[in-house]
Amino acid sequence: MSNFDRSISSGMWRVVFYERRGNRVQMDRTGPWLPNKKLAEQWAHWFGERGHHVALQDQSGGMEKVSQGLPG
């Protein structure tokens, strides 16, 4: 991985919320961009503890699932 690739993946992150609507799972990408992954993970865990299904998205569009399973 080049230095450029590393700087992208360690850059801005946000929490993405998803929920079931009928037979589909809808993603809501309205979470604010945060300056680093650690802060985004902290928020994702906070929302997860309160019953939200969440994932993390980096500024290049990569997604990391935080919540297990699909919303009910």
CHARMM-style PDB file with segment names, atoms N, HN, CA, C and O in Angstrom:
ATOM      1  N   MET     1       0.855  -1.176   0.000  1.00  0.00      PROA
ATOM      2  CA  MET     1       0.000   0.000   0.000  1.00  0.00      PROA
ATOM      3  C   MET     1       0.897   1.234   0.000  1.00  0.00      PROA
ATOM      4  O   MET     1       1.817   1.338   0.811  1.00  0.00      PROA
ATOM      5  N   SER     2       0.630   2.155  -0.899  1.00  0.00      PROA
ATOM      6  HN  SER     2      -0.118   2.070  -1.558  1.00  0.00      PROA
ATOM      7  CA  SER     2       1.437   3.372  -0.978  1.00  0.00      PROA
ATOM      8  C   SER     2       1.039   4.344   0.125  1.00  0.00      PROA
ATOM      9  O   SER     2       0.004   4.178   0.769  1.00  0.00      PROA
ATOM     10  N   ASN     3       1.870   5.356   0.336  1.00  0.00      PROA
ATOM     11  HN  ASN     3       2.712   5.491  -0.188  1.00  0.00      PROA
ATOM     12  CA  ASN     3       1.547   6.379   1.338  1.00  0.00      PROA
ATOM     13  C   ASN     3       0.241   7.075   1.004  1.00  0.00      PROA
ATOM     14  O   ASN     3      -0.519   7.428   1.905  1.00  0.00      PROA
ATOM     15  N   PHE     4      -0.033   7.279  -0.281  1.00  0.00      PROA
ATOM     16  HN  PHE     4       0.584   6.992  -1.014  1.00  0.00      PROA
ATOM     17  CA  PHE     4      -1.278   7.927  -0.687  1.00  0.00      PROA
ATOM     18  C   PHE     4      -2.477   7.082  -0.265  1.00  0.00      PROA
ATOM     19  O   PHE     4      -3.435   7.620   0.291  1.00  0.00      PROA
ATOM     20  N   ASP     5      -2.448   5.767  -0.516  1.00  0.00      PROA
ATOM     21  HN  ASP     5      -1.670   5.330  -0.967  1.00  0.00      PROA
ATOM     22  CA  ASP     5      -3.554   4.888  -0.125  1.00  0.00      PROA
ATOM     23  C   ASP     5      -3.750   4.877   1.384  1.00  0.00      PROA
ATOM     24  O   ASP     5      -4.884   4.882   1.862  1.00  0.00      PROA
ATOM     25  N   ARG     6      -2.665   4.863   2.130  1.00  0.00      PROA
ATOM     26  HN  ARG     6      -1.744   4.859   1.742  1.00  0.00      PROA
ATOM     27  CA  ARG     6      -2.760   4.848   3.584  1.00  0.00      PROA
ATOM     28  C   ARG     6      -3.399   6.127   4.108  1.00  0.00      PROA
ATOM     29  O   ARG     6      -4.170   6.090   5.067  1.00  0.00      PROA
ATOM     30  N   SER     7      -3.078   7.267   3.476  1.00  0.00      PROA
ATOM     31  HN  SER     7      -2.452   7.297   2.697  1.00  0.00      PROA
ATOM     32  CA  SER     7      -3.638   8.525   3.956  1.00  0.00      PROA
ATOM     33  C   SER     7      -5.145   8.588   3.704  1.00  0.00      PROA
ATOM     34  O   SER     7      -5.873   9.204   4.481  1.00  0.00      PROA
ATOM     35  N   ILE     8      -5.615   7.965   2.637  1.00  0.00      PROA
ATOM     36  HN  ILE     8      -5.023   7.464   2.005  1.00  0.00      PROA
ATOM     37  CA  ILE     8      -7.053   7.958   2.370  1.00  0.00      PROA
ATOM     38  C   ILE     8      -7.761   7.101   3.396  1.00  0.00      PROA
ATOM     39  O   ILE     8      -8.753   7.540   3.978  1.00  0.00      PROA
ATOM     40  N   SER     9      -7.279   5.888   3.634  1.00  0.00      PROA
ATOM     41  HN  SER     9      -6.473   5.532   3.161  1.00  0.00      PROA
ATOM     42  CA  SER     9      -7.985   4.982   4.537  1.00  0.00      PROA
ATOM     43  C   SER     9      -7.920   5.450   5.984  1.00  0.00      PROA
ATOM     44  O   SER     9      -8.758   5.043   6.788  1.00  0.00      PROA
ATOM     45  N   SER    10      -6.961   6.283   6.341  1.00  0.00      PROA
ATOM     46  HN  SER    10      -6.280   6.614   5.688  1.00  0.00      PROA
ATOM     47  CA  SER    10      -6.890   6.779   7.713  1.00  0.00      PROA
ATOM     48  C   SER    10      -7.459   8.193   7.824  1.00  0.00      PROA
ATOM     49  O   SER    10      -7.317   8.839   8.862  1.00  0.00      PROA
ATOM     50  N   GLY    11      -8.104   8.677   6.755  1.00  0.00      PROA
ATOM     51  HN  GLY    11      -8.219   8.153   5.911  1.00  0.00      PROA
ATOM     52  CA  GLY    11      -8.658  10.027   6.740  1.00  0.00      PROA
ATOM     53  C   GLY    11     -10.044  10.098   7.350  1.00  0.00      PROA
ATOM     54  O   GLY    11     -10.287   9.567   8.433  1.00  0.00      PROA
ATOM     55  N   MET    12     -10.938  10.750   6.652  1.00  0.00      PROA
ATOM     56  HN  MET    12     -10.740  11.181   5.772  1.00  0.00      PROA
ATOM     57  CA  MET    12     -12.285  11.015   7.155  1.00  0.00      PROA
ATOM     58  C   MET    12     -13.136   9.741   7.157  1.00  0.00      PROA
ATOM     59  O   MET    12     -13.043   8.905   6.259  1.00  0.00      PROA
ATOM     60  N   TRP    13     -13.969   9.622   8.197  1.00  0.00      PROA
ATOM     61  HN  TRP    13     -14.046  10.301   8.927  1.00  0.00      PROA
ATOM     62  CA  TRP    13     -14.881   8.482   8.359  1.00  0.00      PROA
ATOM     63  C   TRP    13     -16.230   9.003   8.818  1.00  0.00      PROA
ATOM     64  O   TRP    13     -16.324  10.086   9.395  1.00  0.00      PROA
ATOM     65  N   ARG    14     -17.279   8.222   8.557  1.00  0.00      PROA
ATOM     66  HN  ARG    14     -17.202   7.342   8.088  1.00  0.00      PROA
ATOM     67  CA  ARG    14     -18.591   8.576   9.093  1.00  0.00      PROA
ATOM     68  C   ARG    14     -19.374   7.312   9.432  1.00  0.00      PROA
ATOM     69  O   ARG    14     -19.096   6.218   8.941  1.00  0.00      PROA
ATOM     70  N   VAL    15     -20.366   7.517  10.295  1.00  0.00      PROA
ATOM     71  HN  VAL    15     -20.593   8.406  10.694  1.00  0.00      PROA
ATOM     72  CA  VAL    15     -21.268   6.440  10.700  1.00  0.00      PROA
ATOM     73  C   VAL    15     -22.423   6.424   9.698  1.00  0.00      PROA
ATOM     74  O   VAL    15     -23.015   7.461   9.400  1.00  0.00      PROA
ATOM     75  N   VAL    16     -22.730   5.239   9.189  1.00  0.00      PROA
ATOM     76  HN  VAL    16     -22.249   4.397   9.432  1.00  0.00      PROA
ATOM     77  CA  VAL    16     -23.833   5.048   8.251  1.00  0.00      PROA
ATOM     78  C   VAL    16     -24.901   4.225   8.963  1.00  0.00      PROA
ATOM     79  O   VAL    16     -24.597   3.187   9.550  1.00  0.00      PROA
ATOM     80  N   PHE    17     -26.126   4.675   8.913  1.00  0.00      PROA
ATOM     81  HN  PHE    17     -26.373   5.518   8.436  1.00  0.00      PROA
ATOM     82  CA  PHE    17     -27.246   3.991   9.558  1.00  0.00      PROA
ATOM     83  C   PHE    17     -28.013   3.200   8.506  1.00  0.00      PROA
ATOM     84  O   PHE    17     -28.165   3.651   7.371  1.00  0.00      PROA
ATOM     85  N   TYR    18     -28.497   2.018   8.886  1.00  0.00      PROA
ATOM     86  HN  TYR    18     -28.374   1.651   9.809  1.00  0.00      PROA
ATOM     87  CA  TYR    18     -29.356   1.274   7.978  1.00  0.00      PROA
ATOM     88  C   TYR    18     -30.524   0.674   8.732  1.00  0.00      PROA
ATOM     89  O   TYR    18     -30.425   0.328   9.910  1.00  0.00      PROA
ATOM     90  N   GLU    19     -31.641   0.559   8.014  1.00  0.00      PROA
ATOM     91  HN  GLU    19     -31.722   0.840   7.057  1.00  0.00      PROA
ATOM     92  CA  GLU    19     -32.874   0.041   8.605  1.00  0.00      PROA
ATOM     93  C   GLU    19     -33.664  -0.710   7.545  1.00  0.00      PROA
ATOM     94  O   GLU    19     -33.486  -0.484   6.348  1.00  0.00      PROA
ATOM     95  N   ARG    20     -34.528  -1.593   7.987  1.00  0.00      PROA
ATOM     96  HN  ARG    20     -34.673  -1.776   8.959  1.00  0.00      PROA
ATOM     97  CA  ARG    20     -35.378  -2.352   7.068  1.00  0.00      PROA
ATOM     98  C   ARG    20     -36.631  -1.539   6.787  1.00  0.00      PROA
ATOM     99  O   ARG    20     -37.274  -1.014   7.697  1.00  0.00      PROA
ATOM    100  N   ARG    21     -36.962  -1.449   5.500  1.00  0.00      PROA
ATOM    101  HN  ARG    21     -36.440  -1.875   4.761  1.00  0.00      PROA
ATOM    102  CA  ARG    21     -38.205  -0.812   5.049  1.00  0.00      PROA
ATOM    103  C   ARG    21     -38.869  -1.780   4.085  1.00  0.00      PROA
ATOM    104  O   ARG    21     -38.490  -1.879   2.918  1.00  0.00      PROA
ATOM    105  N   GLY    22     -39.864  -2.490   4.592  1.00  0.00      PROA
ATOM    106  HN  GLY    22     -40.172  -2.410   5.540  1.00  0.00      PROA
ATOM    107  CA  GLY    22     -40.498  -3.531   3.782  1.00  0.00      PROA
ATOM    108  C   GLY    22     -39.514  -4.676   3.571  1.00  0.00      PROA
ATOM    109  O   GLY    22     -38.984  -5.232   4.533  1.00  0.00      PROA
ATOM    110  N   ASN    23     -39.276  -5.022   2.326  1.00  0.00      PROA
ATOM    111  HN  ASN    23     -39.707  -4.571   1.544  1.00  0.00      PROA
ATOM    112  CA  ASN    23     -38.338  -6.105   2.003  1.00  0.00      PROA
ATOM    113  C   ASN    23     -36.926  -5.601   1.740  1.00  0.00      PROA
ATOM    114  O   ASN    23     -36.046  -6.397   1.412  1.00  0.00      PROA
ATOM    115  N   ARG    24     -36.690  -4.323   1.872  1.00  0.00      PROA
ATOM    116  HN  ARG    24     -37.404  -3.675   2.139  1.00  0.00      PROA
ATOM    117  CA  ARG    24     -35.382  -3.737   1.558  1.00  0.00      PROA
ATOM    118  C   ARG    24     -34.700  -3.183   2.803  1.00  0.00      PROA
ATOM    119  O   ARG    24     -35.345  -2.802   3.780  1.00  0.00      PROA
ATOM    120  N   VAL    25     -33.385  -3.152   2.731  1.00  0.00      PROA
ATOM    121  HN  VAL    25     -32.861  -3.462   1.937  1.00  0.00      PROA
ATOM    122  CA  VAL    25     -32.606  -2.498   3.777  1.00  0.00      PROA
ATOM    123  C   VAL    25     -32.126  -1.176   3.193  1.00  0.00      PROA
ATOM    124  O   VAL    25     -31.385  -1.154   2.210  1.00  0.00      PROA
ATOM    125  N   GLN    26     -32.548  -0.087   3.800  1.00  0.00      PROA
ATOM    126  HN  GLN    26     -33.149  -0.105   4.599  1.00  0.00      PROA
ATOM    127  CA  GLN    26     -32.195   1.257   3.348  1.00  0.00      PROA
ATOM    128  C   GLN    26     -31.013   1.782   4.148  1.00  0.00      PROA
ATOM    129  O   GLN    26     -30.959   1.617   5.367  1.00  0.00      PROA
ATOM    130  N   MET    27     -30.079   2.408   3.472  1.00  0.00      PROA
ATOM    131  HN  MET    27     -30.122   2.542   2.482  1.00  0.00      PROA
ATOM    132  CA  MET    27     -28.944   3.028   4.150  1.00  0.00      PROA
ATOM    133  C   MET    27     -29.133   4.532   4.144  1.00  0.00      PROA
ATOM    134  O   MET    27     -29.535   5.112   3.136  1.00  0.00      PROA
ATOM    135  N   ASP    28     -28.845   5.156   5.262  1.00  0.00      PROA
ATOM    136  HN  ASP    28     -28.518   4.686   6.082  1.00  0.00      PROA
ATOM    137  CA  ASP    28     -28.962   6.602   5.414  1.00  0.00      PROA
ATOM    138  C   ASP    28     -27.563   7.127   5.686  1.00  0.00      PROA
ATOM    139  O   ASP    28     -27.000   6.866   6.749  1.00  0.00      PROA
ATOM    140  N   ARG    29     -27.004   7.854   4.751  1.00  0.00      PROA
ATOM    141  HN  ARG    29     -27.462   8.066   3.887  1.00  0.00      PROA
ATOM    142  CA  ARG    29     -25.629   8.337   4.892  1.00  0.00      PROA
ATOM    143  C   ARG    29     -25.586   9.792   5.324  1.00  0.00      PROA
ATOM    144  O   ARG    29     -24.837  10.587   4.756  1.00  0.00      PROA
ATOM    145  N   THR    30     -26.372  10.143   6.311  1.00  0.00      PROA
ATOM    146  HN  THR    30     -26.980   9.497   6.773  1.00  0.00      PROA
ATOM    147  CA  THR    30     -26.418  11.542   6.728  1.00  0.00      PROA
ATOM    148  C   THR    30     -25.487  11.848   7.892  1.00  0.00      PROA
ATOM    149  O   THR    30     -25.405  12.999   8.321  1.00  0.00      PROA
ATOM    150  N   GLY    31     -24.785  10.851   8.411  1.00  0.00      PROA
ATOM    151  HN  GLY    31     -24.852   9.916   8.062  1.00  0.00      PROA
ATOM    152  CA  GLY    31     -23.868  11.102   9.514  1.00  0.00      PROA
ATOM    153  C   GLY    31     -22.755  12.045   9.083  1.00  0.00      PROA
ATOM    154  O   GLY    31     -22.316  11.984   7.935  1.00  0.00      PROA
ATOM    155  N   PRO    32     -22.289  12.910   9.969  1.00  0.00      PROA
ATOM    156  CA  PRO    32     -21.223  13.861   9.605  1.00  0.00      PROA
ATOM    157  C   PRO    32     -19.880  13.152   9.423  1.00  0.00      PROA
ATOM    158  O   PRO    32     -19.630  12.111  10.031  1.00  0.00      PROA
ATOM    159  N   TRP    33     -19.032  13.723   8.589  1.00  0.00      PROA
ATOM    160  HN  TRP    33     -19.235  14.569   8.096  1.00  0.00      PROA
ATOM    161  CA  TRP    33     -17.678  13.196   8.429  1.00  0.00      PROA
ATOM    162  C   TRP    33     -16.885  13.523   9.686  1.00  0.00      PROA
ATOM    163  O   TRP    33     -16.955  14.636  10.208  1.00  0.00      PROA
ATOM    164  N   LEU    34     -16.139  12.548  10.158  1.00  0.00      PROA
ATOM    165  HN  LEU    34     -16.083  11.645   9.734  1.00  0.00      PROA
ATOM    166  CA  LEU    34     -15.326  12.702  11.362  1.00  0.00      PROA
ATOM    167  C   LEU    34     -13.852  12.601  10.976  1.00  0.00      PROA
ATOM    168  O   LEU    34     -13.523  11.945   9.987  1.00  0.00      PROA
ATOM    169  N   PRO    35     -12.958  13.235  11.735  1.00  0.00      PROA
ATOM    170  CA  PRO    35     -11.557  13.346  11.318  1.00  0.00      PROA
ATOM    171  C   PRO    35     -10.753  12.044  11.386  1.00  0.00      PROA
ATOM    172  O   PRO    35      -9.679  11.963  10.790  1.00  0.00      PROA
ATOM    173  N   ASN    36     -11.248  11.020  12.100  1.00  0.00      PROA
ATOM    174  HN  ASN    36     -12.120  11.085  12.585  1.00  0.00      PROA
ATOM    175  CA  ASN    36     -10.483   9.771  12.160  1.00  0.00      PROA
ATOM    176  C   ASN    36     -11.401   8.586  12.464  1.00  0.00      PROA
ATOM    177  O   ASN    36     -12.532   8.753  12.920  1.00  0.00      PROA
ATOM    178  N   LYS    37     -10.886   7.395  12.201  1.00  0.00      PROA
ATOM    179  HN  LYS    37      -9.967   7.259  11.831  1.00  0.00      PROA
ATOM    180  CA  LYS    37     -11.672   6.176  12.358  1.00  0.00      PROA
ATOM    181  C   LYS    37     -12.022   5.906  13.815  1.00  0.00      PROA
ATOM    182  O   LYS    37     -13.124   5.442  14.110  1.00  0.00      PROA
ATOM    183  N   LYS    38     -11.103   6.188  14.725  1.00  0.00      PROA
ATOM    184  HN  LYS    38     -10.208   6.565  14.486  1.00  0.00      PROA
ATOM    185  CA  LYS    38     -11.349   5.905  16.136  1.00  0.00      PROA
ATOM    186  C   LYS    38     -12.579   6.662  16.641  1.00  0.00      PROA
ATOM    187  O   LYS    38     -13.412   6.092  17.346  1.00  0.00      PROA
ATOM    188  N   LEU    39     -12.694   7.913  16.292  1.00  0.00      PROA
ATOM    189  HN  LEU    39     -12.017   8.377  15.719  1.00  0.00      PROA
ATOM    190  CA  LEU    39     -13.851   8.706  16.706  1.00  0.00      PROA
ATOM    191  C   LEU    39     -15.140   8.165  16.072  1.00  0.00      PROA
ATOM    192  O   LEU    39     -16.175   8.093  16.735  1.00  0.00      PROA
ATOM    193  N   ALA    40     -15.077   7.789  14.801  1.00  0.00      PROA
ATOM    194  HN  ALA    40     -14.237   7.848  14.262  1.00  0.00      PROA
ATOM    195  CA  ALA    40     -16.249   7.213  14.135  1.00  0.00      PROA
ATOM    196  C   ALA    40     -16.647   5.890  14.797  1.00  0.00      PROA
ATOM    197  O   ALA    40     -17.837   5.618  14.958  1.00  0.00      PROA
ATOM    198  N   GLU    41     -15.670   5.069  15.181  1.00  0.00      PROA
ATOM    199  HN  GLU    41     -14.704   5.291  15.050  1.00  0.00      PROA
ATOM    200  CA  GLU    41     -15.966   3.811  15.864  1.00  0.00      PROA
ATOM    201  C   GLU    41     -16.644   4.062  17.206  1.00  0.00      PROA
ATOM    202  O   GLU    41     -17.576   3.348  17.576  1.00  0.00      PROA
ATOM    203  N   GLN    42     -16.183   5.069  17.930  1.00  0.00      PROA
ATOM    204  HN  GLN    42     -15.426   5.649  17.630  1.00  0.00      PROA
ATOM    205  CA  GLN    42     -16.801   5.391  19.219  1.00  0.00      PROA
ATOM    206  C   GLN    42     -18.267   5.764  19.038  1.00  0.00      PROA
ATOM    207  O   GLN    42     -19.121   5.305  19.796  1.00  0.00      PROA
ATOM    208  N   TRP    43     -18.567   6.597  18.035  1.00  0.00      PROA
ATOM    209  HN  TRP    43     -17.873   6.971  17.419  1.00  0.00      PROA
ATOM    210  CA  TRP    43     -19.949   6.975  17.775  1.00  0.00      PROA
ATOM    211  C   TRP    43     -20.757   5.774  17.303  1.00  0.00      PROA
ATOM    212  O   TRP    43     -21.905   5.607  17.714  1.00  0.00      PROA
ATOM    213  N   ALA    44     -20.186   4.943  16.457  1.00  0.00      PROA
ATOM    214  HN  ALA    44     -19.253   5.079  16.123  1.00  0.00      PROA
ATOM    215  CA  ALA    44     -20.893   3.759  15.956  1.00  0.00      PROA
ATOM    216  C   ALA    44     -21.275   2.838  17.114  1.00  0.00      PROA
ATOM    217  O   ALA    44     -22.392   2.323  17.154  1.00  0.00      PROA
ATOM    218  N   HSD    45     -20.363   2.632  18.046  1.00  0.00      PROA
ATOM    219  HN  HSD    45     -19.456   3.051  18.014  1.00  0.00      PROA
ATOM    220  CA  HSD    45     -20.668   1.778  19.197  1.00  0.00      PROA
ATOM    221  C   HSD    45     -21.732   2.424  20.092  1.00  0.00      PROA
ATOM    222  O   HSD    45     -22.594   1.730  20.629  1.00  0.00      PROA
ATOM    223  N   TRP    46     -21.672   3.731  20.249  1.00  0.00      PROA
ATOM    224  HN  TRP    46     -20.972   4.295  19.813  1.00  0.00      PROA
ATOM    225  CA  TRP    46     -22.669   4.436  21.054  1.00  0.00      PROA
ATOM    226  C   TRP    46     -24.066   4.238  20.450  1.00  0.00      PROA
ATOM    227  O   TRP    46     -25.014   3.904  21.160  1.00  0.00      PROA
ATOM    228  N   PHE    47     -24.183   4.448  19.126  1.00  0.00      PROA
ATOM    229  HN  PHE    47     -23.413   4.719  18.549  1.00  0.00      PROA
ATOM    230  CA  PHE    47     -25.472   4.259  18.474  1.00  0.00      PROA
ATOM    231  C   PHE    47     -25.889   2.790  18.495  1.00  0.00      PROA
ATOM    232  O   PHE    47     -27.069   2.489  18.669  1.00  0.00      PROA
ATOM    233  N   GLY    48     -24.942   1.878  18.321  1.00  0.00      PROA
ATOM    234  HN  GLY    48     -23.982   2.123  18.180  1.00  0.00      PROA
ATOM    235  CA  GLY    48     -25.239   0.451  18.359  1.00  0.00      PROA
ATOM    236  C   GLY    48     -25.798   0.008  19.694  1.00  0.00      PROA
ATOM    237  O   GLY    48     -26.703  -0.824  19.748  1.00  0.00      PROA
ATOM    238  N   GLU    49     -25.260   0.564  20.776  1.00  0.00      PROA
ATOM    239  HN  GLU    49     -24.525   1.240  20.731  1.00  0.00      PROA
ATOM    240  CA  GLU    49     -25.755   0.241  22.118  1.00  0.00      PROA
ATOM    241  C   GLU    49     -27.199   0.693  22.312  1.00  0.00      PROA
ATOM    242  O   GLU    49     -27.902   0.183  23.184  1.00  0.00      PROA
ATOM    243  N   ARG    50     -27.632   1.636  21.509  1.00  0.00      PROA
ATOM    244  HN  ARG    50     -27.060   2.051  20.801  1.00  0.00      PROA
ATOM    245  CA  ARG    50     -28.982   2.169  21.613  1.00  0.00      PROA
ATOM    246  C   ARG    50     -29.923   1.568  20.574  1.00  0.00      PROA
ATOM    247  O   ARG    50     -31.014   2.084  20.336  1.00  0.00      PROA
ATOM    248  N   GLY    51     -29.484   0.464  19.954  1.00  0.00      PROA
ATOM    249  HN  GLY    51     -28.597   0.044  20.147  1.00  0.00      PROA
ATOM    250  CA  GLY    51     -30.363  -0.288  19.064  1.00  0.00      PROA
ATOM    251  C   GLY    51     -30.296   0.051  17.588  1.00  0.00      PROA
ATOM    252  O   GLY    51     -31.053  -0.518  16.801  1.00  0.00      PROA
ATOM    253  N   HSD    52     -29.423   0.955  17.185  1.00  0.00      PROA
ATOM    254  HN  HSD    52     -28.809   1.418  17.824  1.00  0.00      PROA
ATOM    255  CA  HSD    52     -29.308   1.303  15.770  1.00  0.00      PROA
ATOM    256  C   HSD    52     -28.382   0.305  15.069  1.00  0.00      PROA
ATOM    257  O   HSD    52     -27.425  -0.187  15.666  1.00  0.00      PROA
ATOM    258  N   HSD    53     -28.673   0.012  13.810  1.00  0.00      PROA
ATOM    259  HN  HSD    53     -29.451   0.411  13.325  1.00  0.00      PROA
ATOM    260  CA  HSD    53     -27.784  -0.800  12.993  1.00  0.00      PROA
ATOM    261  C   HSD    53     -26.886   0.164  12.223  1.00  0.00      PROA
ATOM    262  O   HSD    53     -27.369   1.040  11.506  1.00  0.00      PROA
ATOM    263  N   VAL    54     -25.572  -0.008  12.381  1.00  0.00      PROA
ATOM    264  HN  VAL    54     -25.179  -0.719  12.964  1.00  0.00      PROA
ATOM    265  CA  VAL    54     -24.640   0.956  11.806  1.00  0.00      PROA
ATOM    266  C   VAL    54     -23.458   0.264  11.125  1.00  0.00      PROA
ATOM    267  O   VAL    54     -23.142  -0.896  11.390  1.00  0.00      PROA
ATOM    268  N   ALA    55     -22.831   1.022  10.248  1.00  0.00      PROA
ATOM    269  HN  ALA    55     -23.088   1.964  10.033  1.00  0.00      PROA
ATOM    270  CA  ALA    55     -21.590   0.631   9.595  1.00  0.00      PROA
ATOM    271  C   ALA    55     -20.704   1.871   9.558  1.00  0.00      PROA
ATOM    272  O   ALA    55     -21.160   2.979   9.841  1.00  0.00      PROA
ATOM    273  N   LEU    56     -19.449   1.678   9.211  1.00  0.00      PROA
ATOM    274  HN  LEU    56     -19.079   0.778   8.981  1.00  0.00      PROA
ATOM    275  CA  LEU    56     -18.533   2.801   9.032  1.00  0.00      PROA
ATOM    276  C   LEU    56     -18.199   2.932   7.558  1.00  0.00      PROA
ATOM    277  O   LEU    56     -18.067   1.931   6.854  1.00  0.00      PROA
ATOM    278  N   GLN    57     -18.063   4.168   7.090  1.00  0.00      PROA
ATOM    279  HN  GLN    57     -18.170   4.981   7.661  1.00  0.00      PROA
ATOM    280  CA  GLN    57     -17.675   4.420   5.708  1.00  0.00      PROA
ATOM    281  C   GLN    57     -16.470   5.343   5.710  1.00  0.00      PROA
ATOM    282  O   GLN    57     -16.457   6.359   6.404  1.00  0.00      PROA
ATOM    283  N   ASP    58     -15.446   4.981   4.923  1.00  0.00      PROA
ATOM    284  HN  ASP    58     -15.456   4.155   4.359  1.00  0.00      PROA
ATOM    285  CA  ASP    58     -14.294   5.879   4.804  1.00  0.00      PROA
ATOM    286  C   ASP    58     -14.514   6.815   3.624  1.00  0.00      PROA
ATOM    287  O   ASP    58     -15.443   6.630   2.838  1.00  0.00      PROA
ATOM    288  N   GLN    59     -13.659   7.812   3.506  1.00  0.00      PROA
ATOM    289  HN  GLN    59     -12.904   7.962   4.144  1.00  0.00      PROA
ATOM    290  CA  GLN    59     -13.868   8.848   2.506  1.00  0.00      PROA
ATOM    291  C   GLN    59     -13.747   8.340   1.078  1.00  0.00      PROA
ATOM    292  O   GLN    59     -14.175   9.023   0.148  1.00  0.00      PROA
ATOM    293  N   SER    60     -13.173   7.155   0.881  1.00  0.00      PROA
ATOM    294  HN  SER    60     -12.826   6.600   1.636  1.00  0.00      PROA
ATOM    295  CA  SER    60     -13.083   6.605  -0.473  1.00  0.00      PROA
ATOM    296  C   SER    60     -14.280   5.705  -0.800  1.00  0.00      PROA
ATOM    297  O   SER    60     -14.342   5.132  -1.888  1.00  0.00      PROA
ATOM    298  N   GLY    61     -15.231   5.578   0.136  1.00  0.00      PROA
ATOM    299  HN  GLY    61     -15.181   6.044   1.020  1.00  0.00      PROA
ATOM    300  CA  GLY    61     -16.443   4.814  -0.115  1.00  0.00      PROA
ATOM    301  C   GLY    61     -16.436   3.410   0.466  1.00  0.00      PROA
ATOM    302  O   GLY    61     -17.457   2.725   0.405  1.00  0.00      PROA
ATOM    303  N   GLY    62     -15.319   2.959   1.028  1.00  0.00      PROA
ATOM    304  HN  GLY    62     -14.490   3.516   1.078  1.00  0.00      PROA
ATOM    305  CA  GLY    62     -15.248   1.631   1.636  1.00  0.00      PROA
ATOM    306  C   GLY    62     -16.123   1.539   2.864  1.00  0.00      PROA
ATOM    307  O   GLY    62     -16.221   2.490   3.638  1.00  0.00      PROA
ATOM    308  N   MET    63     -16.769   0.378   3.047  1.00  0.00      PROA
ATOM    309  HN  MET    63     -16.690  -0.395   2.417  1.00  0.00      PROA
ATOM    310  CA  MET    63     -17.676   0.191   4.171  1.00  0.00      PROA
ATOM    311  C   MET    63     -17.171  -0.912   5.089  1.00  0.00      PROA
ATOM    312  O   MET    63     -16.617  -1.913   4.636  1.00  0.00      PROA
ATOM    313  N   GLU    64     -17.374  -0.709   6.388  1.00  0.00      PROA
ATOM    314  HN  GLU    64     -17.824   0.104   6.756  1.00  0.00      PROA
ATOM    315  CA  GLU    64     -17.074  -1.723   7.409  1.00  0.00      PROA
ATOM    316  C   GLU    64     -18.315  -1.883   8.272  1.00  0.00      PROA
ATOM    317  O   GLU    64     -18.755  -0.933   8.918  1.00  0.00      PROA
ATOM    318  N   LYS    65     -18.874  -3.079   8.282  1.00  0.00      PROA
ATOM    319  HN  LYS    65     -18.516  -3.851   7.757  1.00  0.00      PROA
ATOM    320  CA  LYS    65     -20.070  -3.350   9.056  1.00  0.00      PROA
ATOM    321  C   LYS    65     -19.711  -3.383  10.541  1.00  0.00      PROA
ATOM    322  O   LYS    65     -18.729  -4.017  10.927  1.00  0.00      PROA
ATOM    323  N   VAL    66     -20.492  -2.712  11.364  1.00  0.00      PROA
ATOM    324  HN  VAL    66     -21.290  -2.198  11.050  1.00  0.00      PROA
ATOM    325  CA  VAL    66     -20.280  -2.706  12.816  1.00  0.00      PROA
ATOM    326  C   VAL    66     -21.341  -3.583  13.485  1.00  0.00      PROA
ATOM    327  O   VAL    66     -21.013  -4.414  14.332  1.00  0.00      PROA
ATOM    328  N   SER    67     -22.600  -3.403  13.111  1.00  0.00      PROA
ATOM    329  HN  SER    67     -22.866  -2.728  12.423  1.00  0.00      PROA
ATOM    330  CA  SER    67     -23.706  -4.159  13.686  1.00  0.00      PROA
ATOM    331  C   SER    67     -23.780  -5.538  13.048  1.00  0.00      PROA
ATOM    332  O   SER    67     -23.575  -5.680  11.842  1.00  0.00      PROA
ATOM    333  N   GLN    68     -24.069  -6.546  13.846  1.00  0.00      PROA
ATOM    334  HN  GLN    68     -24.236  -6.431  14.825  1.00  0.00      PROA
ATOM    335  CA  GLN    68     -24.250  -7.899  13.331  1.00  0.00      PROA
ATOM    336  C   GLN    68     -25.679  -8.097  12.878  1.00  0.00      PROA
ATOM    337  O   GLN    68     -26.605  -7.583  13.506  1.00  0.00      PROA
ATOM    338  N   GLY    69     -25.874  -8.829  11.803  1.00  0.00      PROA
ATOM    339  HN  GLY    69     -25.122  -9.247  11.293  1.00  0.00      PROA
ATOM    340  CA  GLY    69     -27.203  -9.122  11.311  1.00  0.00      PROA
ATOM    341  C   GLY    69     -27.843  -7.946  10.612  1.00  0.00      PROA
ATOM    342  O   GLY    69     -27.227  -6.897  10.423  1.00  0.00      PROA
ATOM    343  N   LEU    70     -29.090  -8.143  10.233  1.00  0.00      PROA
ATOM    344  HN  LEU    70     -29.591  -8.995  10.387  1.00  0.00      PROA
ATOM    345  CA  LEU    70     -29.856  -7.094   9.570  1.00  0.00      PROA
ATOM    346  C   LEU    70     -30.904  -6.552  10.516  1.00  0.00      PROA
ATOM    347  O   LEU    70     -31.328  -7.254  11.435  1.00  0.00      PROA
ATOM    348  N   PRO    71     -31.332  -5.311  10.311  1.00  0.00      PROA
ATOM    349  CA  PRO    71     -32.375  -4.757  11.178  1.00  0.00      PROA
ATOM    350  C   PRO    71     -33.671  -5.540  11.027  1.00  0.00      PROA
ATOM    351  O   PRO    71     -33.969  -6.058   9.951  1.00  0.00      PROA
ATOM    352  N   GLY    72     -34.443  -5.624  12.109  1.00  0.00      PROA
ATOM    353  HN  GLY    72     -34.201  -5.202  12.983  1.00  0.00      PROA
ATOM    354  CA  GLY    72     -35.687  -6.399  12.104  1.00  0.00      PROA
ATOM    355  C   GLY    72     -36.863  -5.686  11.564  1.00  0.00      PROA
ATOM    356  OT1 GLY    72     -37.957  -6.247  11.515  1.00  0.00      PROA
TER     357      GLY     72
END
